[in-house]
Amino acid sequence: MSDYAVVNPATGETIKEFPTITDDELRAAIGRADDAYKTWTRSSSLAERAALMKKVGELHGERREDLADIIVREMGKPVEQALGEVDFCVEIYAFYADYADEMMADEPVRHFGGDGTAIVRRSPFGTLLGIMPWNYPYYQVARFAGPNLVIGNPILLKHAPQCPESSAAIQQIFDDAGFPAGTYQNIYATNDQVEWVIGDPRVHGVSVTGSERAGAAVAEIAGRNLKKVVLELGGSDPFILLATDDVDAVAEQAAAARLENAGQACNAAKRFIVTEEYYDDFVASFKQQLEAAKPGDPAAADTAMGPLSSKLAADRLEDQVNRAIAGGAEVLTGGKRDGNYFEPTILTGIKPGDEASQEEFFGPVAQVYKVGSEEEAVALANDTSFGLGSYLMTTDKSQADRVADQIEAGMVYVNIVGADSAELPFGGFKRSGFGRELGRYGADEFVNKKLIRAAP
C-alpha cells in the first residue's frame, strides 16, 4: 500500500491510494516556491495577498459539506464536528485577510531616546515547510498557511499520510482562489525526503504540529541547518475544579473538553484534578456524561463520537490503558475496544509519578485525581513534562487569577471550554513545543523584523 492512502477507520476499507512524490518532483516544487518568493512575493501587495486569502476562506465555506465528508472517511471525525472545523477555517482565513494591514504595519520603537526615527518593519521570511497532523486536517493548515501566505511566504505542505484527499482538496482551493503556481504546494513526501527539504537553502523555516518524537526529529534537523522552527506538540492538559455552584454543569464541560474529536486533540483536557469537597459528586456526574456518549457512525448527524483515526491509534491507546491498569489504575467506566472504536473511559487510582500520569492519552480516556487543597492541585497540574493548555473551574475570582498565574502552560481557560478563536494565540512550552499560531502572535513567527534607524 502507498504511504498516502484514505483508509476509513470506521470500516477498515482502503478507499484510495495516492502516489508519493519523487525526488525530482520535490526538487522542482522547491524551485517553484523559490521562484514565487522572488517574483510573486516581491511584486504583489499586501492587499492583493489578503484578497486572495479572503477568497480561500469563502471557498471553504462554499464547499463545506464536501470538505467535511472527506475527513469523515479519512479520519473518522463526526460530520457535525467536521463541518464545525471547516467553519472555523473560514473564520481564520477571514481574520488574516481582514487584519493584514494591522499585523504588518511598521512598529515605532517605544522609548527611543535618540534623534531621528527607529521603526521595526515586518517583511516576508521566505519559503516555509509545514508538517501537519491528521486530527484536524483543515484547521491545522489554516492556522499555518493563513498568516504566512498573506505575509508572502510560499508554502510547501506535507500533510499526514492518512489525509491525502483533504490535502488535495485544500490545494484545489488555493488554486481556485487564484494563488499563483508555487505559492502553495501540497507534497506527498516521505520522512526521508523531509530531511533534505529542510536542509535545502531555499527553504527558510519549518512548522510542525505533531508528536514529541516528530517534533524532536524535525527540530534536530532544523537546528543542524540553522532553520527557524515552530513546534506545537503533545499535551496532558489539566482540568482543575476548585469551587463551583453547579457540579453537573462542570461535569458537562469536562466531558466536552475530553471527548471532542474522540479525545484526539493535543489541547483536550486529559487529567481531571478535583478537590475533596466536590470529588464524589463530580465523578458520579462525569461518569454519567461519558457513559451517555456512545460511539457511532461518524457519517450520521447525531453521532457525538466516532472511531479513533486508525488501527494504529486504537492499538496505542489500548496498550496505554492496559499498562495503566497493570500499574494500579482502576477503570471506573469504559475501557473496552471494538475495532477502531474505543469506549469513553475513566481511570482512577493513578498516583503522581506513575507512568500513566506522565503520558498523553490520545483518545477518550480521562484520568481523575482527588486533591486536598489548591496548592496540591497546582502542584499536580504542573507535574508533567507537557505545558500546552489547561482548564480552571472556580467561582472565586481572586483564586482564578492566583492559580492561572501559577499553572505552567501556554494557555489557561477559566470557567470555559471550547473557546479557541482565530484571534487568540495557540501554543505551549516545556515539551509541548515553542512558538505560537493564530492571532497576531501567529503572524509574527516567520517574518523578518527589520530595524530601520534613520537620522533626523
C-alpha positions as CSV (number, residue, x, y, z in Angstrom):
1,M,0.0,0.0,0.0
2,S,1.1,3.5,-0.7
3,D,2.4,5.7,2.1
4,Y,-0.5,8.1,1.4
5,A,-4.0,6.4,1.4
6,V,-7.5,7.0,2.6
7,V,-8.4,4.2,5.0
8,N,-11.8,4.6,6.5
9,P,-11.3,4.0,10.3
10,A,-15.0,3.1,10.8
11,T,-14.8,0.2,8.4
12,G,-11.1,-0.5,7.7
13,E,-11.7,-0.1,4.0
14,T,-8.9,1.3,1.9
15,I,-10.7,3.7,-0.4
16,K,-8.0,5.4,-2.4
17,E,-4.2,5.5,-2.6
18,F,-2.0,8.4,-3.7
19,P,1.5,8.2,-5.2
20,T,4.4,9.6,-3.1
21,I,6.2,12.5,-4.8
22,T,9.5,11.6,-6.5
23,D,12.8,13.3,-5.5
24,D,12.9,15.1,-8.9
25,E,9.3,16.3,-8.5
26,L,10.0,17.6,-5.0
27,R,13.1,19.5,-6.0
28,A,11.0,21.1,-8.8
29,A,8.4,22.0,-6.2
30,I,11.1,23.7,-4.1
31,G,12.2,25.6,-7.2
32,R,8.7,26.8,-8.0
33,A,8.3,28.0,-4.4
34,D,11.7,29.9,-4.5
35,D,10.7,31.4,-7.9
36,A,7.4,32.5,-6.3
37,Y,9.2,34.1,-3.4
38,K,11.5,36.0,-5.8
39,T,8.7,37.1,-8.1
40,W,5.2,37.0,-6.7
41,T,6.1,38.0,-3.1
42,R,8.1,41.0,-4.3
43,S,5.6,42.1,-6.9
44,S,2.3,41.6,-5.1
45,S,0.9,43.9,-2.5
46,L,-0.3,43.0,1.0
47,A,-3.8,44.0,0.0
48,E,-3.6,41.7,-3.1
49,R,-2.5,38.7,-1.0
50,A,-5.2,39.4,1.6
51,A,-7.8,39.5,-1.1
52,L,-6.7,36.0,-2.3
53,M,-6.8,34.7,1.3
54,K,-10.3,36.1,1.7
55,K,-11.3,34.0,-1.3
56,V,-9.7,30.9,0.2
57,G,-12.0,31.3,3.2
58,E,-15.0,31.9,1.1
59,L,-14.3,28.7,-0.9
60,H,-14.0,26.7,2.3
61,G,-17.5,27.9,3.2
62,E,-19.0,27.1,-0.2
63,R,-17.5,23.6,-0.2
64,R,-18.0,22.9,3.5
65,E,-20.2,19.8,3.0
66,D,-17.8,18.1,0.6
67,L,-14.8,19.0,2.7
68,A,-16.5,17.6,5.8
69,D,-17.4,14.3,4.1
70,I,-13.7,13.8,3.1
71,I,-12.4,13.9,6.7
72,V,-15.3,11.8,8.0
73,R,-14.0,8.9,5.8
74,E,-10.3,9.9,6.2
75,M,-10.0,10.0,10.0
76,G,-13.5,9.3,11.4
77,K,-14.5,12.8,12.6
78,P,-18.3,13.0,13.2
79,V,-19.8,15.0,10.4
80,E,-21.1,17.8,12.6
81,Q,-17.7,18.3,14.1
82,A,-16.2,18.2,10.6
83,L,-18.5,20.9,9.5
84,G,-17.5,22.9,12.5
85,E,-13.8,22.5,11.7
86,V,-14.4,23.9,8.2
87,D,-16.4,26.8,9.5
88,F,-13.5,27.7,11.9
89,C,-11.2,27.7,8.9
90,V,-13.4,30.3,7.2
91,E,-13.0,32.5,10.3
92,I,-9.2,32.0,10.4
93,Y,-8.7,32.9,6.7
94,A,-11.0,35.9,7.0
95,F,-9.2,37.1,10.2
96,Y,-5.8,37.2,8.4
97,A,-7.3,38.8,5.4
98,D,-9.1,41.5,7.3
99,Y,-6.3,42.4,9.7
100,A,-3.3,42.0,7.4
101,D,-2.5,45.8,7.4
102,E,-2.6,46.0,11.2
103,M,-0.4,42.9,11.7
104,M,2.2,44.0,9.1
105,A,2.3,47.7,10.0
106,D,5.5,49.5,10.9
107,E,6.1,49.5,14.6
108,P,7.8,52.6,16.1
109,V,10.4,51.6,18.7
110,R,9.0,52.8,22.1
111,H,11.0,54.9,24.4
112,F,13.5,55.6,21.7
113,G,15.6,58.5,23.0
114,G,17.9,59.3,20.1
115,D,17.5,61.8,17.3
116,G,15.6,60.8,14.2
117,T,13.4,57.7,14.0
118,A,13.6,54.0,14.7
119,I,11.0,51.5,13.5
120,V,10.6,47.8,13.1
121,R,9.3,46.7,9.7
122,R,8.0,43.2,9.1
123,S,8.8,41.6,5.8
124,P,8.4,38.0,4.3
125,F,10.7,35.3,5.6
126,G,10.8,33.0,2.6
127,T,9.6,29.6,1.6
128,L,8.3,27.5,4.5
129,L,7.7,23.8,5.1
130,G,4.6,22.8,7.0
131,I,4.3,19.3,8.5
132,M,0.7,18.8,9.6
133,P,-1.1,16.0,11.6
134,W,-4.3,14.1,10.9
135,N,-6.5,15.1,13.8
136,Y,-7.7,18.5,12.3
137,P,-6.9,18.2,8.6
138,Y,-8.2,21.6,7.6
139,Y,-7.8,23.7,10.8
140,Q,-4.1,22.8,11.2
141,V,-3.3,24.0,7.7
142,A,-5.4,27.2,8.1
143,R,-3.6,28.4,11.1
144,F,-0.2,27.9,9.4
145,A,-0.9,28.9,5.8
146,G,-3.4,31.7,6.6
147,P,-0.9,34.2,8.0
148,N,2.1,33.1,6.1
149,L,0.7,33.4,2.6
150,V,-0.7,36.8,3.4
151,I,2.8,37.8,4.6
152,G,4.2,36.5,1.3
153,N,5.9,33.2,2.5
154,P,5.4,30.4,-0.1
155,I,4.2,27.1,1.5
156,L,5.3,23.5,0.9
157,L,2.7,21.5,2.8
158,K,3.4,17.9,3.9
159,H,0.2,16.5,5.4
160,A,-0.3,13.3,7.3
161,P,-0.2,10.2,5.2
162,Q,-3.8,9.3,6.1
163,C,-5.0,12.7,4.8
164,P,-4.2,12.8,1.1
165,E,-7.7,13.5,-0.1
166,S,-8.3,16.5,2.2
167,S,-4.8,17.9,1.4
168,A,-5.6,17.6,-2.3
169,A,-8.9,19.5,-1.7
170,I,-7.0,22.3,0.1
171,Q,-4.6,22.5,-2.8
172,Q,-7.5,22.9,-5.2
173,I,-9.0,25.7,-3.1
174,F,-5.8,27.7,-3.2
175,D,-5.5,27.1,-6.9
176,D,-9.1,28.2,-7.5
177,A,-8.7,31.2,-5.3
178,G,-6.1,32.5,-7.6
179,F,-2.8,31.9,-5.8
180,P,-0.1,31.6,-8.4
181,A,1.8,28.5,-9.1
182,G,4.5,27.7,-6.5
183,T,2.9,29.8,-3.7
184,Y,1.1,26.9,-2.1
185,Q,2.1,23.3,-2.9
186,N,0.8,20.1,-1.4
187,I,3.6,17.5,-1.3
188,Y,3.1,13.8,-0.7
189,A,6.6,13.5,0.8
190,T,8.3,10.8,2.9
191,N,10.2,11.4,6.2
192,D,13.5,10.8,4.4
193,Q,12.6,13.5,1.8
194,V,11.6,15.9,4.5
195,E,15.1,15.8,6.0
196,W,16.7,17.1,2.8
197,V,13.9,19.6,2.1
198,I,14.6,21.2,5.5
199,G,18.3,21.3,4.6
200,D,17.7,23.0,1.2
201,P,18.9,26.6,1.4
202,R,15.8,27.8,-0.5
203,V,13.6,26.7,2.5
204,H,13.8,29.2,5.3
205,G,11.7,27.7,8.1
206,V,9.5,24.8,9.2
207,S,6.4,24.4,11.3
208,V,5.4,21.1,12.8
209,T,2.3,20.0,14.6
210,G,2.5,16.5,15.9
211,S,4.1,14.2,18.5
212,E,7.1,14.9,20.7
213,R,9.0,12.3,18.7
214,A,8.3,14.0,15.4
215,G,8.9,17.5,16.8
216,A,12.3,16.5,18.2
217,A,13.4,14.8,15.0
218,V,12.5,17.9,12.9
219,A,13.9,20.3,15.4
220,E,17.2,18.4,15.3
221,I,17.4,18.7,11.5
222,A,16.3,22.3,11.5
223,G,18.9,23.2,14.2
224,R,21.7,21.4,12.2
225,N,20.7,23.6,9.2
226,L,20.1,26.8,11.2
227,K,16.5,27.0,10.2
228,K,13.8,28.5,12.4
229,V,11.2,26.0,13.6
230,V,7.8,26.3,15.3
231,L,6.7,23.3,17.3
232,E,3.1,22.5,18.5
233,L,3.4,19.1,20.1
234,G,1.6,17.0,22.7
235,G,-0.2,17.9,25.8
236,S,-1.6,16.4,29.0
237,D,-3.8,19.3,29.9
238,P,-5.2,19.5,33.5
239,F,-8.8,20.3,34.2
240,I,-8.9,21.7,37.8
241,L,-12.1,22.0,39.8
242,L,-11.6,24.2,42.9
243,A,-15.0,25.8,43.5
244,T,-18.4,25.6,41.9
245,D,-22.1,26.2,42.5
246,D,-23.1,23.6,39.9
247,V,-21.1,20.3,39.8
248,D,-23.3,18.9,37.0
249,A,-22.5,21.9,34.7
250,V,-18.8,21.5,35.4
251,A,-19.0,17.8,34.6
252,E,-20.7,18.5,31.3
253,Q,-18.0,20.9,30.4
254,A,-15.4,18.3,31.5
255,A,-16.9,15.7,29.2
256,A,-16.9,18.2,26.3
257,A,-13.3,19.0,26.9
258,R,-12.3,15.3,26.9
259,L,-14.5,13.8,24.1
260,E,-14.4,16.3,21.3
261,N,-12.8,14.6,18.2
262,A,-12.9,11.4,20.2
263,G,-10.4,12.9,22.6
264,Q,-7.8,13.2,19.8
265,A,-6.7,16.8,20.5
266,C,-3.4,18.0,21.8
267,N,-5.2,20.6,24.0
268,A,-8.0,18.4,25.2
269,A,-8.5,18.1,29.0
270,K,-6.9,14.8,30.0
271,R,-6.2,14.9,33.7
272,F,-9.1,16.0,35.9
273,I,-8.0,17.3,39.3
274,V,-10.8,17.8,41.8
275,T,-10.7,18.9,45.4
276,E,-12.2,16.6,48.1
277,E,-15.3,18.7,48.6
278,Y,-16.5,18.1,45.0
279,Y,-14.8,14.8,44.1
280,D,-17.6,12.3,44.7
281,D,-20.3,14.4,43.1
282,F,-18.1,15.3,40.2
283,V,-17.0,11.7,39.5
284,A,-20.6,10.5,39.6
285,S,-21.8,13.2,37.2
286,F,-18.8,12.9,34.9
287,K,-19.3,9.1,34.7
288,Q,-22.9,9.7,33.6
289,Q,-21.8,12.1,31.0
290,L,-19.2,9.8,29.5
291,E,-21.5,6.8,29.5
292,A,-24.1,8.7,27.6
293,A,-21.6,9.5,24.8
294,K,-22.0,6.3,22.7
295,P,-19.5,5.9,19.8
296,G,-21.3,5.7,16.4
297,D,-21.2,6.1,12.7
298,P,-19.3,9.3,12.0
299,A,-21.4,10.0,8.9
300,A,-24.6,10.2,11.0
301,A,-25.6,13.7,12.0
302,D,-26.5,12.6,15.6
303,T,-23.1,10.9,16.3
304,A,-21.2,12.6,19.1
305,M,-18.1,10.4,18.9
306,G,-16.6,8.4,16.1
307,P,-13.9,5.9,15.9
308,L,-10.2,6.6,16.6
309,S,-8.4,7.7,13.5
310,S,-6.8,4.4,12.7
311,K,-5.9,0.9,13.8
312,L,-2.5,2.2,15.0
313,A,-4.2,4.9,17.1
314,A,-6.5,2.4,18.7
315,D,-3.6,-0.1,19.3
316,R,-1.6,2.6,21.1
317,L,-4.5,3.7,23.3
318,E,-5.4,0.2,24.2
319,D,-1.8,-0.5,25.2
320,Q,-1.7,2.6,27.3
321,V,-4.9,1.7,29.2
322,N,-3.6,-1.9,29.7
323,R,-0.3,-0.6,31.1
324,A,-2.1,1.9,33.4
325,I,-4.2,-0.9,34.8
326,A,-1.2,-3.1,35.3
327,G,0.4,-0.2,37.2
328,G,-2.5,0.1,39.6
329,A,-5.1,2.2,37.8
330,E,-8.8,1.3,38.2
331,V,-11.4,1.5,35.4
332,L,-14.4,3.3,36.7
333,T,-16.2,3.1,33.4
334,G,-15.4,2.1,29.8
335,G,-12.1,0.6,28.8
336,K,-13.4,-1.6,26.0
337,R,-12.4,-1.5,22.4
338,D,-14.4,-2.6,19.3
339,G,-12.3,-2.4,16.2
340,N,-11.1,1.2,16.0
341,Y,-13.9,2.4,18.4
342,F,-13.0,3.0,22.0
343,E,-15.4,3.5,24.8
344,P,-15.2,6.7,26.8
345,T,-13.1,5.7,29.8
346,I,-12.4,7.0,33.3
347,L,-9.3,5.9,35.1
348,T,-8.8,6.5,38.9
349,G,-6.1,5.4,41.3
350,I,-3.2,6.7,39.2
351,K,-0.6,8.1,41.5
352,P,1.6,11.2,40.8
353,G,4.7,9.9,39.2
354,D,3.2,6.8,37.7
355,E,4.0,6.1,34.1
356,A,0.3,6.8,33.1
357,S,0.4,10.2,34.8
358,Q,3.2,11.3,32.5
359,E,1.8,10.1,29.2
360,E,-0.5,11.7,26.8
361,F,-3.6,9.5,26.2
362,F,-4.7,10.5,22.7
363,G,-8.3,9.3,22.8
364,P,-11.4,9.3,25.1
365,V,-9.7,8.3,28.3
366,A,-9.9,10.6,31.4
367,Q,-7.7,10.4,34.5
368,V,-9.4,11.7,37.7
369,Y,-7.4,12.7,40.7
370,K,-8.5,13.8,44.2
371,V,-6.6,16.6,46.0
372,G,-6.9,18.2,49.4
373,S,-6.0,21.8,48.6
374,E,-5.5,24.5,46.0
375,E,-1.7,24.1,46.4
376,E,-1.9,20.4,45.9
377,A,-4.0,20.9,42.7
378,V,-1.5,23.3,41.3
379,A,1.5,21.0,42.1
380,L,-0.3,18.1,40.4
381,A,-1.3,20.1,37.4
382,N,2.3,21.1,36.9
383,D,3.7,17.6,37.5
384,T,4.1,16.9,33.8
385,S,6.6,17.4,31.1
386,F,3.9,19.0,28.9
387,G,2.8,22.6,29.1
388,L,0.2,23.2,26.4
389,G,-3.3,24.2,27.7
390,S,-5.2,24.0,30.9
391,Y,-8.7,24.5,32.3
392,L,-9.6,26.0,35.7
393,M,-13.0,26.0,37.3
394,T,-13.7,28.2,40.3
395,T,-16.2,30.8,41.4
396,D,-13.6,32.7,43.3
397,K,-12.1,35.4,41.1
398,S,-9.0,36.1,43.2
399,Q,-8.4,32.3,43.2
400,A,-8.8,32.2,39.5
401,D,-6.2,34.9,39.0
402,R,-3.8,33.4,41.5
403,V,-4.0,29.8,40.2
404,A,-3.9,30.8,36.5
405,D,-0.7,32.7,37.2
406,Q,0.9,29.5,38.7
407,I,-0.2,27.0,36.0
408,E,2.8,26.1,33.8
409,A,1.0,26.1,30.4
410,G,0.8,28.2,27.3
411,M,-2.9,28.7,27.7
412,V,-5.3,28.8,30.7
413,Y,-9.1,28.7,30.2
414,V,-11.0,29.8,33.2
415,N,-14.6,28.6,33.6
416,I,-14.9,27.9,29.8
417,V,-14.1,25.2,27.3
418,G,-14.1,25.1,23.5
419,A,-13.2,28.8,23.4
420,D,-10.5,28.8,20.8
421,S,-10.8,31.6,18.2
422,A,-8.9,33.0,15.3
423,E,-7.5,36.0,17.2
424,L,-6.3,34.1,20.3
425,P,-2.7,32.8,20.3
426,F,-2.3,29.0,20.5
427,G,0.8,27.2,21.8
428,G,2.7,25.9,24.8
429,F,6.0,25.4,26.3
430,K,8.1,22.7,28.1
431,R,7.8,19.6,25.9
432,S,4.7,20.9,24.3
433,G,6.9,22.9,22.0
434,F,7.5,26.6,21.3
435,G,6.2,29.3,19.1
436,R,2.6,30.4,18.6
437,E,-0.1,30.1,16.0
438,L,-3.2,32.1,15.4
439,G,-3.8,35.7,16.3
440,R,-1.2,38.4,15.9
441,Y,1.5,36.2,17.5
442,G,0.9,33.5,14.8
443,A,1.7,36.1,12.2
444,D,4.9,37.2,13.9
445,E,6.8,33.8,13.8
446,F,8.0,33.8,10.2
447,V,8.7,37.5,9.5
448,N,11.9,39.4,9.3
449,K,11.6,42.1,12.0
450,K,13.9,44.6,10.4
451,L,15.1,47.6,12.3
452,I,15.2,50.8,10.3
453,R,17.1,53.6,12.2
454,A,17.1,56.9,10.4
455,A,18.9,60.2,11.2
456,P,16.8,63.4,11.6
